[in-house]
Amino acid sequence: MTNRLLRRHASAIFRAALQAADPAAAVTRYFARRRLSHFRNIYVVGAGKAGASMALAAERALGRRITAGLINVKDGHLARLRRIELNQCGHPVPDARGEAGSERIAAIA
């Protein structure tokens, strides 16, 4: 194999790995395999740096069936959402905003 062909294969493998690890794509794939049309009130909760992009994917998949939601996210990790609230908080060191968000998440759950 030539170096050019090896680079092309390596690049394809790298792109496939990134796509497979994409949090929003994982949420989209998950909901695509589920029959959720009979659920009317869905509450979305979570936490993490990828939470905003995952919440956006959940909103796209579930739409109006989402009753409410709250995700603790790292400062600056935002998305434009309609039904799920993002609570910015400290990372990697937890702070009072994250603690308050966690209490609210527990109350929703």
MMTF fields as JSON, N, C-alpha, C and O atoms, coordinates in Angstrom:
{
  "mmtfVersion": "1.0.0",
  "mmtfProducer": "UNKNOWN",
  "numBonds": 435,
  "numAtoms": 436,
  "numGroups": 109,
  "numChains": 1,
  "numModels": 1,
  "chainsPerModel": [1],
  "groupsPerChain": [109],
  "chainIdList": ["A"],
  "bondAtomList": [4, 2, 8, 6, 12, 10, 16, 14, 20, 18, 24, 22, 28, 26, 32, 30, 36, 34, 40, 38, 44, 42, 48, 46, 52, 50, 56, 54, 60, 58, 64, 62, 68, 66, 72, 70, 76, 74, 80, 78, 84, 82, 88, 86, 92, 90, 96, 94, 100, 98, 104, 102, 108, 106, 112, 110, 116, 114, 120, 118, 124, 122, 128, 126, 132, 130, 136, 134, 140, 138, 144, 142, 148, 146, 152, 150, 156, 154, 160, 158, 164, 162, 168, 166, 172, 170, 176, 174, 180, 178, 184, 182, 188, 186, 192, 190, 196, 194, 200, 198, 204, 202, 208, 206, 212, 210, 216, 214, 220, 218, 224, 222, 228, 226, 232, 230, 236, 234, 240, 238, 244, 242, 248, 246, 252, 250, 256, 254, 260, 258, 264, 262, 268, 266, 272, 270, 276, 274, 280, 278, 284, 282, 288, 286, 292, 290, 296, 294, 300, 298, 304, 302, 308, 306, 312, 310, 316, 314, 320, 318, 324, 322, 328, 326, 332, 330, 336, 334, 340, 338, 344, 342, 348, 346, 352, 350, 356, 354, 360, 358, 364, 362, 368, 366, 372, 370, 376, 374, 380, 378, 384, 382, 388, 386, 392, 390, 396, 394, 400, 398, 404, 402, 408, 406, 412, 410, 416, 414, 420, 418, 424, 422, 428, 426, 432, 430],
  "bondOrderList": [1, 1, 1, 1, 1, 1, 1, 1, 1, 1, 1, 1, 1, 1, 1, 1, 1, 1, 1, 1, 1, 1, 1, 1, 1, 1, 1, 1, 1, 1, 1, 1, 1, 1, 1, 1, 1, 1, 1, 1, 1, 1, 1, 1, 1, 1, 1, 1, 1, 1, 1, 1, 1, 1, 1, 1, 1, 1, 1, 1, 1, 1, 1, 1, 1, 1, 1, 1, 1, 1, 1, 1, 1, 1, 1, 1, 1, 1, 1, 1, 1, 1, 1, 1, 1, 1, 1, 1, 1, 1, 1, 1, 1, 1, 1, 1, 1, 1, 1, 1, 1, 1, 1, 1, 1, 1, 1, 1],
  "groupList": [{"groupName": "MET", "atomNameList": ["N", "CA", "C", "O"], "elementList": ["N", "C", "C", "O"], "formalChargeList": [0, 0, 0, 0], "bondAtomList": [1, 0, 2, 1, 3, 2], "bondOrderList": [1, 1, 2], "singleLetterCode": "M", "chemCompType": "L-PEPTIDE LINKING"}, {"groupName": "THR", "atomNameList": ["N", "CA", "C", "O"], "elementList": ["N", "C", "C", "O"], "formalChargeList": [0, 0, 0, 0], "bondAtomList": [1, 0, 2, 1, 3, 2], "bondOrderList": [1, 1, 2], "singleLetterCode": "T", "chemCompType": "L-PEPTIDE LINKING"}, {"groupName": "ASN", "atomNameList": ["N", "CA", "C", "O"], "elementList": ["N", "C", "C", "O"], "formalChargeList": [0, 0, 0, 0], "bondAtomList": [1, 0, 2, 1, 3, 2], "bondOrderList": [1, 1, 2], "singleLetterCode": "N", "chemCompType": "L-PEPTIDE LINKING"}, {"groupName": "ARG", "atomNameList": ["N", "CA", "C", "O"], "elementList": ["N", "C", "C", "O"], "formalChargeList": [0, 0, 0, 0], "bondAtomList": [1, 0, 2, 1, 3, 2], "bondOrderList": [1, 1, 2], "singleLetterCode": "R", "chemCompType": "L-PEPTIDE LINKING"}, {"groupName": "LEU", "atomNameList": ["N", "CA", "C", "O"], "elementList": ["N", "C", "C", "O"], "formalChargeList": [0, 0, 0, 0], "bondAtomList": [1, 0, 2, 1, 3, 2], "bondOrderList": [1, 1, 2], "singleLetterCode": "L", "chemCompType": "L-PEPTIDE LINKING"}, {"groupName": "HIS", "atomNameList": ["N", "CA", "C", "O"], "elementList": ["N", "C", "C", "O"], "formalChargeList": [0, 0, 0, 0], "bondAtomList": [1, 0, 2, 1, 3, 2], "bondOrderList": [1, 1, 2], "singleLetterCode": "H", "chemCompType": "L-PEPTIDE LINKING"}, {"groupName": "ALA", "atomNameList": ["N", "CA", "C", "O"], "elementList": ["N", "C", "C", "O"], "formalChargeList": [0, 0, 0, 0], "bondAtomList": [1, 0, 2, 1, 3, 2], "bondOrderList": [1, 1, 2], "singleLetterCode": "A", "chemCompType": "L-PEPTIDE LINKING"}, {"groupName": "SER", "atomNameList": ["N", "CA", "C", "O"], "elementList": ["N", "C", "C", "O"], "formalChargeList": [0, 0, 0, 0], "bondAtomList": [1, 0, 2, 1, 3, 2], "bondOrderList": [1, 1, 2], "singleLetterCode": "S", "chemCompType": "L-PEPTIDE LINKING"}, {"groupName": "ILE", "atomNameList": ["N", "CA", "C", "O"], "elementList": ["N", "C", "C", "O"], "formalChargeList": [0, 0, 0, 0], "bondAtomList": [1, 0, 2, 1, 3, 2], "bondOrderList": [1, 1, 2], "singleLetterCode": "I", "chemCompType": "L-PEPTIDE LINKING"}, {"groupName": "PHE", "atomNameList": ["N", "CA", "C", "O"], "elementList": ["N", "C", "C", "O"], "formalChargeList": [0, 0, 0, 0], "bondAtomList": [1, 0, 2, 1, 3, 2], "bondOrderList": [1, 1, 2], "singleLetterCode": "F", "chemCompType": "L-PEPTIDE LINKING"}, {"groupName": "GLN", "atomNameList": ["N", "CA", "C", "O"], "elementList": ["N", "C", "C", "O"], "formalChargeList": [0, 0, 0, 0], "bondAtomList": [1, 0, 2, 1, 3, 2], "bondOrderList": [1, 1, 2], "singleLetterCode": "Q", "chemCompType": "L-PEPTIDE LINKING"}, {"groupName": "ASP", "atomNameList": ["N", "CA", "C", "O"], "elementList": ["N", "C", "C", "O"], "formalChargeList": [0, 0, 0, 0], "bondAtomList": [1, 0, 2, 1, 3, 2], "bondOrderList": [1, 1, 2], "singleLetterCode": "D", "chemCompType": "L-PEPTIDE LINKING"}, {"groupName": "PRO", "atomNameList": ["N", "CA", "C", "O"], "elementList": ["N", "C", "C", "O"], "formalChargeList": [0, 0, 0, 0], "bondAtomList": [1, 0, 2, 1, 3, 2], "bondOrderList": [1, 1, 2], "singleLetterCode": "P", "chemCompType": "L-PEPTIDE LINKING"}, {"groupName": "VAL", "atomNameList": ["N", "CA", "C", "O"], "elementList": ["N", "C", "C", "O"], "formalChargeList": [0, 0, 0, 0], "bondAtomList": [1, 0, 2, 1, 3, 2], "bondOrderList": [1, 1, 2], "singleLetterCode": "V", "chemCompType": "L-PEPTIDE LINKING"}, {"groupName": "TYR", "atomNameList": ["N", "CA", "C", "O"], "elementList": ["N", "C", "C", "O"], "formalChargeList": [0, 0, 0, 0], "bondAtomList": [1, 0, 2, 1, 3, 2], "bondOrderList": [1, 1, 2], "singleLetterCode": "Y", "chemCompType": "L-PEPTIDE LINKING"}, {"groupName": "GLY", "atomNameList": ["N", "CA", "C", "O"], "elementList": ["N", "C", "C", "O"], "formalChargeList": [0, 0, 0, 0], "bondAtomList": [1, 0, 2, 1, 3, 2], "bondOrderList": [1, 1, 2], "singleLetterCode": "G", "chemCompType": "PEPTIDE LINKING"}, {"groupName": "LYS", "atomNameList": ["N", "CA", "C", "O"], "elementList": ["N", "C", "C", "O"], "formalChargeList": [0, 0, 0, 0], "bondAtomList": [1, 0, 2, 1, 3, 2], "bondOrderList": [1, 1, 2], "singleLetterCode": "K", "chemCompType": "L-PEPTIDE LINKING"}, {"groupName": "GLU", "atomNameList": ["N", "CA", "C", "O"], "elementList": ["N", "C", "C", "O"], "formalChargeList": [0, 0, 0, 0], "bondAtomList": [1, 0, 2, 1, 3, 2], "bondOrderList": [1, 1, 2], "singleLetterCode": "E", "chemCompType": "L-PEPTIDE LINKING"}, {"groupName": "CYS", "atomNameList": ["N", "CA", "C", "O"], "elementList": ["N", "C", "C", "O"], "formalChargeList": [0, 0, 0, 0], "bondAtomList": [1, 0, 2, 1, 3, 2], "bondOrderList": [1, 1, 2], "singleLetterCode": "C", "chemCompType": "L-PEPTIDE LINKING"}],
  "groupTypeList": [0, 1, 2, 3, 4, 4, 3, 3, 5, 6, 7, 6, 8, 9, 3, 6, 6, 4, 10, 6, 6, 11, 12, 6, 6, 6, 13, 1, 3, 14, 9, 6, 3, 3, 3, 4, 7, 5, 9, 3, 2, 8, 14, 13, 13, 15, 6, 15, 16, 6, 15, 6, 7, 0, 6, 4, 6, 6, 17, 3, 6, 4, 15, 3, 3, 8, 1, 6, 15, 4, 8, 2, 13, 16, 11, 15, 5, 4, 6, 3, 4, 3, 3, 8, 17, 4, 2, 10, 18, 15, 5, 12, 13, 12, 11, 6, 3, 15, 17, 6, 15, 7, 17, 3, 8, 6, 6, 8, 6],
  "groupIdList": [1, 2, 3, 4, 5, 6, 7, 8, 9, 10, 11, 12, 13, 14, 15, 16, 17, 18, 19, 20, 21, 22, 23, 24, 25, 26, 27, 28, 29, 30, 31, 32, 33, 34, 35, 36, 37, 38, 39, 40, 41, 42, 43, 44, 45, 46, 47, 48, 49, 50, 51, 52, 53, 54, 55, 56, 57, 58, 59, 60, 61, 62, 63, 64, 65, 66, 67, 68, 69, 70, 71, 72, 73, 74, 75, 76, 77, 78, 79, 80, 81, 82, 83, 84, 85, 86, 87, 88, 89, 90, 91, 92, 93, 94, 95, 96, 97, 98, 99, 100, 101, 102, 103, 104, 105, 106, 107, 108, 109],
  "secStructList": [7, 7, 2, 2, 2, 2, 2, 2, 2, 2, 2, 2, 2, 2, 2, 2, 2, 2, 2, 2, 2, 7, 2, 2, 2, 2, 2, 2, 2, 2, 2, 2, 6, 1, 7, 7, 6, 6, 7, 7, 7, 3, 3, 3, 3, 3, 3, 1, 6, 6, 2, 2, 2, 2, 2, 2, 2, 2, 2, 2, 2, 2, 4, 4, 4, 3, 3, 3, 3, 3, 3, 3, 3, 3, 6, 6, 7, 7, 7, 7, 7, 1, 1, 1, 3, 3, 3, 3, 3, 7, 1, 1, 1, 7, 7, 2, 2, 2, 2, 2, 2, 2, 2, 2, 2, 2, 2, 2, 7],
  "xCoordList": [0.835, 0.0, 0.878, 1.943, 0.42, 1.161, 0.861, -0.138, 1.751, 1.533, 0.239, -0.471, -0.064, -1.287, -2.522, -3.455, -2.533, -3.663, -3.766, -4.866, -2.635, -2.643, -3.202, -3.98, -2.812, -3.338, -4.845, -5.576, -5.299, -6.734, -7.511, -8.575, -6.972, -7.617, -7.604, -8.606, -6.462, -6.355, -7.334, -7.966, -7.462, -8.392, -9.838, -10.629, -10.182, -11.542, -11.831, -12.93, -10.859, -11.019, -11.21, -12.067, -10.402, -10.5, -11.868, -12.481, -12.355, -13.674, -14.781, -15.722, -14.678, -15.686, -15.677, -16.73, -14.485, -14.375, -15.004, -15.713, -14.745, -15.351, -16.868, -17.569, -17.37, -18.821, -19.43, -20.49, -18.774, -19.29, -19.299, -20.139, -18.37, -18.265, -19.03, -19.038, -19.668, -20.396, -21.603, -22.493, -21.651, -22.742, -24.12, -25.069, -24.245, -25.547, -25.985, -27.159, -25.056, -25.392, -25.814, -26.706, -25.18, -25.547, -26.98, -27.731, -27.352, -28.725, -29.716, -30.762, -29.383, -30.247, -30.437, -31.559, -29.341, -29.435, -30.283, -31.094, -30.107, -30.855, -32.354, -33.123, -32.762, -34.194, -34.753, -35.935, -33.951, -34.42, -34.791, -35.626, -34.176, -34.445, -35.558, -35.871, -36.152, -37.171, -38.522, -38.625, -39.546, -40.92, -41.4, -41.807, -41.351, -41.682, -42.952, -43.278, -43.666, -44.837, -45.948, -46.78, -45.974, -47.028, -46.721, -47.56, -45.528, -45.192, -45.561, -45.198, -46.283, -46.679, -45.869, -45.532, -45.558, -44.827, -43.456, -43.31, -42.465, -41.095, -40.293, -40.34, -39.565, -38.699, -37.261, -36.894, -36.451, -35.067, -34.167, -34.266, -33.289, -32.336, -30.954, -30.805, -29.949, -28.598, -27.564, -27.879, -26.319, -25.197, -24.004, -23.832, -23.188, -21.955, -21.664, -22.543, -20.399, -19.964, -20.7, -20.924, -21.077, -21.79, -23.303, -24.061, -23.735, -25.157, -25.957, -27.082, -25.403, -26.148, -26.408, -27.531, -25.396, -25.598, -26.498, -27.262, -26.414, -27.285, -28.728, -29.657, -28.92, -30.268, -30.887, -32.078, -30.076, -30.577, -31.032, -32.08, -30.249, -30.639, -31.918, -32.772, -32.053, -33.272, -34.481, -35.552, -34.315, -35.423, -35.826, -37.013, -34.855, -35.164, -35.907, -36.811, -35.522, -36.14, -37.509, -38.416, -37.663, -38.872, -39.839, -41.033, -39.344, -40.194, -41.101, -40.656, -42.387, -43.368, -43.658, -44.298, -43.202, -43.422, -42.582, -42.852, -41.571, -40.767, -41.579, -41.919, -41.879, -42.623, -41.7, -42.046, -40.528, -39.542, -38.213, -38.129, -37.182, -35.885, -34.868, -35.026, -33.822, -32.734, -31.436, -31.358, -30.429, -29.11, -28.079, -28.045, -27.241, -26.089, -24.987, -24.579, -24.507, -23.449, -22.321, -22.514, -21.153, -19.99, -20.248, -20.895, -19.745, -19.873, -19.509, -18.473, -20.393, -20.124, -20.551, -20.525, -20.941, -21.378, -22.898, -23.656, -23.321, -24.738, -25.281, -24.523, -26.581, -27.303, -28.626, -29.1, -29.22, -30.53, -31.603, -31.849, -32.229, -33.223, -34.574, -34.652, -35.622, -36.971, -37.586, -38.313, -37.309, -38.014, -37.117, -37.608, -35.841, -34.898, -34.042, -33.475, -33.96, -33.162, -31.726, -31.491, -30.781, -29.378, -28.944, -29.165, -28.326, -27.83, -26.304, -25.663, -25.73, -24.275, -23.683, -24.19, -22.609, -21.958, -20.484, -20.009, -19.782, -18.346, -17.942, -18.619, -16.808, -16.197, -14.729, -14.438, -13.815, -13.977, -14.25, -14.538, -14.163, -14.436, -15.915, -16.355, -16.684, -18.108, -18.28, -17.425, -19.396, -19.681, -21.137, -21.874, -21.539, -22.894, -23.953, -25.037, -23.659, -24.636, -24.883, -26.015, -23.83, -23.985, -24.735, -25.542, -24.465, -25.178, -26.67, -27.509, -26.992, -28.398, -29.064, -30.208, -28.348, -28.887, -29.125, -30.125, -28.207, -28.36, -29.579, -30.28, -29.838, -31.023, -32.295, -33.266, -32.284, -33.428, -33.614, -34.743, -32.515, -32.572, -33.179, -34.028, -32.735, -33.281, -34.78, -35.536, -35.211, -36.633, -37.437, -38.547, -36.892, -37.579, -37.66, -38.701, -36.529, -36.49, -37.404, -37.5],
  "yCoordList": [-1.181, 0.0, 1.243, 1.272, 2.246, 3.499, 4.323, 4.108, 5.267, 6.16, 6.948, 7.179, 7.353, 8.117, 7.291, 7.793, 6.031, 5.15, 4.881, 4.861, 4.676, 4.47, 5.691, 5.55, 6.878, 8.104, 8.217, 8.616, 7.865, 7.931, 6.958, 7.296, 5.747, 4.765, 5.248, 5.143, 5.777, 6.269, 7.414, 7.487, 8.298, 9.416, 8.919, 9.437, 7.933, 7.375, 6.718, 6.857, 6.007, 5.358, 6.423, 6.284, 7.486, 8.562, 9.238, 9.475, 9.552, 10.18, 9.265, 9.736, 7.966, 7.02, 6.957, 6.857, 7.015, 6.986, 8.24, 8.154, 9.392, 10.637, 10.584, 10.989, 10.095, 9.998, 9.027, 9.302, 7.905, 6.914, 7.449, 7.052, 8.347, 8.885, 10.188, 10.73, 10.705, 11.965, 11.793, 10.999, 12.527, 12.355, 12.641, 11.906, 13.688, 14.02, 12.93, 12.562, 12.418, 11.341, 10.085, 9.363, 9.821, 8.658, 8.789, 7.814, 9.98, 10.211, 10.038, 9.408, 10.595, 10.462, 9.0, 8.567, 8.23, 6.79, 6.066, 5.209, 6.394, 5.748, 5.95, 4.99, 7.191, 7.461, 6.919, 6.582, 6.826, 6.286, 4.809, 4.311, 4.114, 2.676, 2.401, 1.238, 3.415, 3.234, 3.694, 4.639, 3.011, 3.443, 4.237, 3.667, 5.53, 6.405, 7.203, 8.078, 6.922, 7.728, 7.629, 8.531, 6.563, 6.418, 7.166, 7.208, 7.758, 8.572, 10.014, 10.569, 10.617, 12.011, 12.96, 14.062, 12.555, 13.413, 12.822, 11.844, 13.421, 12.954, 14.045, 15.21, 13.661, 14.573, 14.182, 13.012, 15.159, 14.911, 15.518, 16.709, 14.704, 15.19, 14.657, 13.628, 15.386, 14.91, 15.913, 16.956, 15.565, 16.43, 16.048, 14.888, 17.039, 16.765, 17.79, 18.537, 17.808, 18.779, 18.601, 19.579, 17.379, 17.123, 17.248, 16.994, 17.634, 17.687, 18.591, 18.251, 19.742, 20.671, 20.07, 20.135, 19.492, 18.909, 17.677, 17.418, 16.926, 15.765, 16.202, 15.572, 17.273, 17.795, 18.307, 18.119, 18.949, 19.425, 18.251, 18.318, 17.187, 15.99, 15.379, 14.918, 15.373, 14.847, 15.699, 15.164, 17.021, 17.887, 17.649, 17.654, 17.445, 17.178, 15.859, 15.741, 14.877, 13.552, 13.484, 12.822, 14.167, 14.016, 15.183, 15.024, 16.337, 17.5, 17.833, 17.939, 17.997, 18.433, 17.402, 17.721, 16.187, 15.177, 15.459, 14.911, 16.304, 16.687, 17.673, 18.764, 17.271, 18.123, 19.169, 20.347, 18.721, 19.61, 18.882, 17.68, 19.631, 19.006, 19.975, 21.193, 19.412, 20.214, 19.427, 18.252, 20.099, 19.493, 20.412, 21.604, 19.882, 20.622, 20.558, 19.47, 21.716, 21.771, 22.679, 23.56, 22.442, 23.282, 24.689, 24.862, 25.68, 27.072, 27.18, 26.683, 27.848, 28.096, 26.998, 27.202, 25.847, 24.73, 24.822, 24.18, 25.629, 25.947, 25.537, 25.256, 25.509, 25.276, 26.013, 26.299, 26.322, 26.977, 25.896, 25.129, 25.856, 24.827, 25.474, 26.637, 24.703, 25.199, 24.596, 25.278, 23.341, 22.626, 22.179, 21.878, 22.133, 21.663, 22.843, 23.564, 23.026, 24.116, 23.636, 22.503, 24.512, 24.229, 25.048, 26.258, 24.379, 25.029, 25.031, 23.996, 26.213, 26.313, 26.232, 26.838, 25.48, 25.333, 24.975, 24.783, 24.892, 24.68, 23.274, 22.291, 23.215, 21.941, 22.208, 23.173, 21.46, 20.173, 20.27, 19.261, 21.455, 21.613, 21.972, 23.015, 21.125, 21.411, 22.71, 23.091, 23.375, 24.608, 24.604, 23.648, 25.683, 25.771, 25.712, 25.172, 26.258, 26.212, 24.762, 24.379, 23.976, 22.565, 21.79, 20.914, 22.114, 21.463, 21.785, 20.898, 23.054, 23.451, 22.79, 22.341, 22.732, 22.064, 20.59, 20.032, 19.958, 18.534, 18.291, 17.295, 19.181, 19.056, 19.194, 18.466, 20.118, 20.291, 19.071, 18.644, 18.517, 17.309, 16.152, 15.417, 16.001, 14.931, 15.127, 14.156, 16.372, 16.646, 16.28, 15.759, 16.547, 16.178, 14.661, 14.106, 13.998, 12.524, 11.882, 10.656],
  "zCoordList": [0.0, 0.0, 0.0, 0.617, -0.69, -0.734, 0.515, 1.202, 0.784, 1.928, 1.772, 2.751, 0.568, 0.317, 0.653, 1.281, 0.24, 0.528, 2.029, 2.583, 2.681, 4.135, 4.861, 5.804, 4.427, 5.045, 4.836, 5.742, 3.648, 3.359, 4.248, 4.766, 4.42, 5.307, 6.759, 7.465, 7.193, 8.573, 8.805, 9.859, 7.839, 7.957, 8.032, 8.82, 7.229, 7.254, 8.592, 9.129, 9.133, 10.443, 11.528, 12.4, 11.463, 12.446, 12.396, 13.437, 11.182, 11.041, 11.561, 12.199, 11.295, 11.784, 13.309, 13.937, 13.9, 15.363, 15.977, 16.98, 15.377, 15.879, 15.777, 16.704, 14.673, 14.497, 15.507, 16.069, 15.736, 16.679, 18.109, 18.917, 18.423, 19.778, 19.965, 21.07, 18.934, 19.021, 19.939, 19.635, 21.064, 22.027, 21.44, 21.715, 20.645, 20.059, 19.089, 19.058, 18.304, 17.37, 18.128, 17.682, 19.267, 20.075, 20.598, 20.601, 21.034, 21.513, 20.366, 20.529, 19.218, 18.042, 17.67, 17.406, 17.648, 17.328, 18.369, 18.017, 19.622, 20.691, 20.495, 20.524, 20.296, 20.149, 18.85, 18.787, 17.829, 16.543, 16.667, 15.911, 17.612, 17.782, 18.786, 19.042, 19.349, 20.377, 19.866, 19.085, 20.321, 20.032, 21.236, 22.248, 21.119, 22.247, 22.025, 22.827, 20.963, 20.627, 21.681, 21.774, 22.465, 23.473, 24.766, 25.665, 24.874, 26.046, 25.768, 24.731, 26.695, 26.52, 27.388, 26.952, 28.586, 29.522, 29.775, 30.508, 29.165, 29.309, 30.0, 29.605, 31.026, 31.762, 31.461, 31.571, 31.083, 30.705, 31.769, 32.067, 32.343, 33.338, 32.999, 32.341, 33.466, 33.221, 33.676, 34.25, 33.402, 33.755, 32.901, 32.528, 32.599, 31.881, 30.805, 30.374, 30.378, 29.372, 28.049, 27.335, 27.711, 26.455, 26.631, 25.695, 27.81, 28.111, 27.195, 26.83, 26.813, 25.963, 24.589, 24.09, 23.979, 22.644, 22.712, 21.783, 23.791, 23.952, 24.193, 23.689, 24.957, 25.206, 23.902, 23.657, 23.078, 21.79, 20.925, 20.283, 20.911, 20.153, 20.72, 19.963, 22.051, 22.675, 22.296, 22.009, 22.293, 21.897, 20.442, 20.117, 19.579, 18.173, 18.013, 17.186, 18.804, 18.688, 19.355, 18.848, 20.491, 21.293, 21.182, 21.431, 20.815, 20.606, 21.769, 22.912, 21.465, 22.465, 23.544, 24.547, 23.356, 24.403, 25.638, 26.707, 25.507, 26.67, 27.5, 27.042, 28.718, 29.636, 30.258, 30.351, 30.676, 31.294, 31.351, 31.097, 31.689, 31.845, 32.395, 32.306, 32.965, 33.523, 33.378, 33.736, 32.848, 32.67, 33.307, 33.0, 34.187, 34.702, 33.643, 33.235, 33.2, 32.19, 32.662, 33.499, 32.107, 32.39, 31.862, 30.83, 32.566, 32.112, 30.637, 30.195, 29.883, 28.475, 27.524, 26.31, 28.03, 27.178, 27.014, 27.742, 26.049, 25.905, 24.545, 23.617, 24.445, 23.194, 23.301, 24.4, 22.152, 22.15, 22.274, 21.343, 23.44, 23.731, 24.025, 24.419, 23.827, 24.088, 25.338, 26.059, 25.602, 26.666, 27.813, 28.901, 27.586, 28.601, 29.05, 28.229, 30.356, 30.917, 31.129, 31.548, 30.835, 31.114, 32.312, 32.367, 33.271, 34.476, 34.406, 34.584, 34.144, 34.077, 35.474, 36.419, 35.586, 36.882, 36.697, 35.577, 37.81, 37.789, 37.382, 37.682, 36.686, 36.303, 36.033, 35.326, 36.521, 37.185, 38.68, 39.323, 39.228, 40.659, 40.833, 40.348, 41.517, 41.738, 42.522, 43.321, 42.276, 43.002, 43.465, 43.225, 44.13, 44.687, 43.592, 43.817, 42.408, 41.313, 40.879, 40.586, 40.841, 40.485, 41.545, 41.234, 42.8, 43.898, 43.844, 44.002, 43.621, 43.528, 42.321, 42.405, 41.206, 40.021, 40.261, 39.809, 40.974, 41.289, 42.165, 41.987, 43.099, 43.938, 43.091, 43.301, 42.148, 41.269, 40.36, 40.114, 39.869, 39.04, 39.833, 39.327, 41.075, 41.936, 42.145, 42.16, 42.306, 42.515, 41.261, 41.371, 40.085, 38.842, 38.717, 38.369, 39.012, 38.905, 39.926, 39.984]
}
